[in-house]
Amino acid sequence: MLRTVLYVIGLLLCVLAGTMLLPAMVDYASGDMDWRVFVASAGLTAYTGGSMILAFRSPHVHIRAREGFLLTAGSWLAVSAFGSLPLIFSSLHLSLADAVFETVSGLTTTGATVLTGLDTMAPGLLFWRSLLQWIGGVGIIVVAIFMLPLLRVGGMQLFRSESSDISEKVAPRIYQIASLTVVIYAALTFACAICLVVVGMTPFDAINHAMATLATGGFSTRDASIGFYHSVPIELVLIVFMAAGALPLVFYAMLVKDGRRAWRREKQVPAFLLTLATAILAVTFWRISSSPDGFWHALREAAFNVTSVLTDTGFASTDFGRWGTGAHALFLLLIFIGGCAGSTAGSIKIFRWQILFRSFAVHLKRNIAPHRMIVPRYGDKAVDDEMVSSVRNFFFMYILTWGVVSTLLMLTGLDFLSSGSAVATAMANAGPGLGPIVGPGTNFASISDPAKWLLCIAMLLGRLELTTVYILFLPDFWRN
């Protein structure tokens, strides 16, 4: 088992080493000397990955469920560790905790940052942060669509038949589905970058923000995030593509193939869009009732920041942490909802909420008519008891993990709002928290190193859907 896992991790490290040469070229072209740091980091990463490939190569690489769990967790840990090397050795002189925090935040598409001075930072480092998010976004799409359904994580087995339908109608093999998904992801990123250039961004900023947007990551090249631009067209473009990144990537293939029928089959999409529209209107009217802002200004700020929070992107056009307790409560709820399964968005995800509410409705109906055979349905699929149990267990693990890590974070000195919102955004991979310490008007640089390590754990747990990590601590996993 370990030979196969270490061999594949070696391959991933070699791919990571190759990507480090891209920011090296950016720095070299701009005359910044940090290009040598990226080349050295690439060499060390490639040497380690190559050594693992040679040491653990096997003529037959077969990944079963047990190897899948270990490979999923191990690969994210390895890429996070080696991805932090350029930040450690760069001119920023980051501590180990800060460098790993920034890297994990990038790869998990969280968007929480410890860095300031982004407006004058070396372009290679800015590009590396954005590239980490883009890599993490496409990585979690592939894992969520193909690995998690097979591993039966949190009800994700529901989408095994969805992938089969896609494979029959769009592409005949699993690797072709993966390739199609990556092509769609890249095409949307390219389209976003072009649109941002058209509405006034520089090409460099447009590329970086496009990668962060489709990854629903939220890293910006500016300290003030999107508020730096004060541009309605830029905000509108980002709203559209943030929402696009939070939809299932295979949905676009279904849309091309099946047209309107894709909307009826993919029940997540209308539910997500309805939730988004409702939340935007709710925050808009809250802003109107609690501030002197007019309707259109309130709608503009609400539309951008609500979309950013619900899609778990993490951009901000203003400090929405100052909008009052009503906005805080709604934003915290949106953080726990998240986007669609099979997208780059994190958190609990829309489909689990749908299954939970429908199973709750069936429970009430069975109490009224105990002899009736009532089965909860998701679209045209019957949801069996095992799947409902899987979703409920996921909810329990998610809330329990949030409570435990929030308590540990409060022990480091943070207040309740900062701790609870920081862990919520870390697990949901949503970016800034709430309050004066970790809110959208500041960053995570001021918190202690133990708090940063706890949030790194929370980010990885949230990105890997909890079960993938927790199962590694069972003694039965390591037997036989």
N, C-alpha and C positions, 0 to 999 in steps of 0.2 A: 504493500500500500504506500509506504513512505517513499519508495524509489520513484514510483509514478508521479507522486505529488511534487517531489523535489525536482524531477526532470522538467515538468511543465512550468514550475516556478522559475527555473533557470531560463527557459525559453522566454518567459515574460520579462525577465530582467534584461535580456539581450534586446528585446523590443524597446524597453524603456531607455536603454542606453542610446539606441538610435534616435529616439525622440529628443534626447538632450542636445543633440547636434543642431537642432533647429534654432533654439534660443542662442546657441553659440554663434551661429551665422548672423542672427539679428544683432547681437552685441558687436561682432566683428565689423559688420557693415556700418554700424553707428560710431565705431571707434572706441567703444567701451572695453576695458581690459578684463571684464568679467567673463569674456568668451573663453579664457583659459580655464576658468573654474568649471564651466560646463563640459569642456573637453576632458579635463581630468576626472570629473565625476562620471562621465560616460565611459571612460576607460576602466575605472574601478568597478562600475556596475557591469560592464561587458565581461570583464575578467571573472567576476564572481558568478555571473550567469553561465558563461562558457564552461567554467570549472564544474558547475552543477550538471550541465548537460553531459559532459564527458564522463563524470563520475556515476551518473544514474541513468544513462541512456539504456533503452530497452527496445527490442524489435517490435514489441506489442505494447501499445499504450491503451489500456482499457480503463475507463473511469466509471466506477460503480457509484452507488449512492454514498457509501462511506467515504470514498476518495473525494467525491464531490463536495461534501461538507468541509473536509480538511483543506482541499485545494482552494475553495472559495475564501475561507478565512485566511489561510496562509499566504495566498497571492496578494490580498489587499494589505496585509501586514508587511510583506517584503517590498512591495512597490512603494508603500508609504515611507519605509525606512530609507531606501535608496533614493527615492525622489526628493528627500530632504537634504541630500548632500550639497547640491548647488546653493541652497540657502544658508547652510552652515558655513561653507567656505567662501561665500561671496563677500563683497564689500560691505554688506549689511551687518556682518558679524553677529548673527543671531545666536542665541543660546540654543541648546539642544531642544528644550521644551518648546521654545517659540518656533523653531524650524520645523519640528515634527507637527506641531499644531497647525501651522500654515499649510503644510503638505497634506495632512489628513483632511483638513477643511477643503482643500482643493479637490483631492481625489474623490471624496464623498459628496462633492458638489454642494457643500454646506455654505461656503461663502463668508464665514466668520473669519476675521483677520486680526492680526496683532501688529500690522505694519501701518506706519504713517509716512507722509512724504511721498505718496504715490505719484504726484504730479511731476516730480523731478527724478524719479527713480530710473535706474538703467533699463532700457527697453527690453533687454533679454530677460531680466527677472520678471517684468510685467507679463511678457509673453509666456514665460514658463508657468506662472500662476494660472493664466487662462488655459494653457495647453493641458495642465493637470486636470482642470475641471472638464475639459472636453473629452479627455481620455476616460476619466471617471464616469462621465455621462454615458458614453457608448458602452463602457464595460458593464455598467449596471443594467443597461437595456438587455444585453445578451444574457446576463445572468438571470434577470427577472423573467424573461420570456422562455428560456430553455432549461436552465438549471433548477430554479426554484419550483416550477411545476413538477418536475421529476422527483424532487426531494420532499414534496408535499408540505411546503412551508406556508403556514398561515392561510390556508384555503387557496393557494396559488395553483393547486391541481385543477381548478376550474378552467384554467386557460390552456390546459394541455390539448383539449379538443379544438380550441380556437386556433392553436398553432397547426394542428392537423388540417383544419379547414383551409388555412392559408396555404399550406404546403401543397394541397391538392389543386387549388385554384390559381395560385400565383407562382409558386416555385416548387419543384418536385422533391427537394431534399432539404434537410435541416440546415446544412451549411449555406445553401442558397438563400434560405430565409434570413439567416444572419447577415449574409452579404447584402441582401436587399434592404435590411434594416439600417445597416451602416451607410449605404448609399443615400437613403432617404434622410438620415441624420446629417450627413455631409451636405446634401443639397439644400436642406433647410438652413443650415449654418451659412452657406454661401449666399443664399437669398437674403438672409438677415443682414449680412455684411454689406451687400450691394445697396439695400434699402437705407441702411444707416449712413452710407457715404452720400447717397442722393439727398438725404434730409440734413446734411451738414456736418457729420462727423469726419475727422481725418481718417484716412485708410487704416492707419495703425490702430487707432481707438476702435474703429468699426470692427476690425477683425477680432480684437480682444473681447469686445462686448458681445459680438455674435457668438463666439465660442462659449462665453459664460451664460448667455441667454438660452441657447438651445440645450445646454447641459443643466439648465435651471440652477446655476451655481451662484452667480451674483458677484464674483470678483470684478472690480472696476479698476480702471487705470487712474482714477481720480479719488482723492480723499473724500470729496463731497458726493461721491457716487454719481447717479444720474442728475442730482440737483445741481451739479456743476454746469450743465448745459442750458438750463432754463429754456428748454425747447419742447413745445407741444408735439411737433412732428416726430421728434426722436422718441418721446414717451409713447406715442401711439404705435410706432413701429415695434417697440420693445413689448408693449402690452400684447400685441398680436402674436409675436414669436415666443414670449413666455408661455402664453396659453397653448401654443402649438407644441412646445416642448413638454408640457404636462399631459398631452394626449398620448395614447398608445401609438408607438411608431408603426406597428403593423396595421393600424387603422387607416393610414394613408394608402397602403397597398390595397386594403379592402375597399376603400373609397374609389380608387381607380378601377378596380375590377367589377364591383357590385353597385356602384353609384348610391342611390338613396337607400337601398337595402342595408348598406353598411351602418347607417344611422340606427336602423331598427335592431340590428344584431348586436352592436356594441353599446350596451346599456350604460356603460360608464360615462360615455361622452356627453349625452344630453344631461345626465345628472350633474356632471362636473360643471358644464356651462351654466346650468340653472343655479347651482350653488354660487358660482362666481358672480352672476348678475345680481342675485339677491343680496350677497354680501356687499357689493359695490353700492347698491341703493341704500342699504342699511347704514353704512358708514357715511355716505353722502348726507343723509338726513340727520345723522348724529352731528356731523360737522356744522351743518346749517343751524341746528338748535343750540349748539354750545359755543359758537364763534360767530364773528361778524362777517365771515366769508360769504360771498354770493353763491348761487347754485352752481354755476359753471366752474368756478374755481374749486369749490368743494368736490364736484364730480370729477374734475381732472385729478386732484390729489388722491381721492378715494380710489378711482379706477386703477391708477398705476400701482399704488402701494398695496391695495387689496390683492390685485393680480400677482404681485411679487410675493406676498405672504402665502396665499393659497397654493401657488405653484411651487412654493419652497425655493424661490430663486434668491432673494436676499438683496436685490437692488432697493434703493430708497431715493425718492425725489425730495423728501423733506423729513424732518424728525417727527415721525408719527408717534413716537413715545410720549409726546407732549399733548396728545389729543384727549386725554382724560381716561377715567376708569372704564367708561363704557366701551371706548375703542380698544382699550387693553384687553378686556374680556373677550371681545369679538375676535381680535387678532390671535389671541391664545387659542381660541376654538378653531380658527382657520388653520393654525399651525398643525393641530392634531388631525385635521381632515386630509390635507395634501391633495395630490393629483391622482392620475389614473395608473393602474397596474400596467406594466409594459412601457412606461414613460421614464424620463429622467428624474421626475419628481419623487420626493421621499414621503415620509410620514406614514400614517395608517392606511391611507388610500381610500378613494371613493367606494370601490367595489366591496370592501369589507364592511363599511358602514351600511351599504345597501343590503348585504346579506344579513347583517345583525338586525336591522330594523324589520326585515321581512320575516326572519325567524321569530322575532318578538311578537309580530302581528299574528303569526300562526299559533304561537303559544297561547295568546289571548283567545283566539277562536276555538282552540281545542278545549279550553276551560268552559266555554259556552256550550260547545257540542262535542263532548268527549268521545262519542262513537263515530264521528266523522273522520275520514281519512284525508287529512289536509297536509300537503307537502309544499314547503316554500320553494319558489321558483326564481331563477335569475334569468330573465329573458325567456328563451324557449327551453331552458335546461332545468331539470329538477335538482334541487340542492339537497343532498342526502345528509343524514345526521353526522356522519364523519366530517364532512366539510364544514357544517355549522359548528361542530365542536372545535375544529381546527381554527376557525375564525375567533371563536370565543376565547380559546387558549391564547391566541395571539394578542387580543385585547388585554387579557389579564397580565401577560408578560410585559406588554408595552407600558401599561399604567404602573405596574409594580416597579419596573426598571426606572421609570421616570421618577417615582416617589423616592426610591432608595438613593439614586444618584443625586437628586436634588437635596436630600438630607445631608449626604456626604459633602456636597458643595457648600451648604450652609455652615458646615463645620470648619471650612477654610476661611470663614469670615464674611461671606456674601449674604445679603439680605434675602428675604423670601422671594420677592418679585424677581430679582436678578437671578437667583439660583433656579427657581422654577422655570422661568422663561428661557434661560440659557440652556438648560438641559432639554427643554422642549424643542428649541430650535436646533440643538445639536442632534438629537435623535431623529428629528424630521428633516435634517439637512437643509434648514431654512434660512441660515444667515444670522442677522442681528437679533438680539433678544429685546427685552423691554426694560425700562428704568434708566436711571442716569449713568449706570456703570457699564452695562453691555447693550444699551439701546442703539437705535439706528443713528443717533447723533455722536456716537463714540465707537470704540472697538474693544477687543478683549486683551489689550496689552497690559492693562493695569491689574488684572487678576493674578493670583499667585501661581507658581509653577504646579503645585499639586492640583489646583483647580483646572489648569490647562490639560494635564494628563487625564483627569476624570472626564473632561469634555471630549478628548480624543477617543476615549473608550466609548462614550455615548454616541459619537458620530459614527464610529465603525459598527456598533451594535445596531443603530438605526438603518444604516445603509445595507447591512447584511441580513436584515429581517429577523434579528434576535435568535431564532431557532438555530440558524446556521452556526452561530457561535456557542450558544448554551449547550448544544448537544455534545460539544467537544469535552465538556466537563463531566459527562457521564462515564462511570467506570466501564459500563457495558460497551461503550463505543470502542474502547481499546482492547477488548478481549477478543481472542481467536483471530 
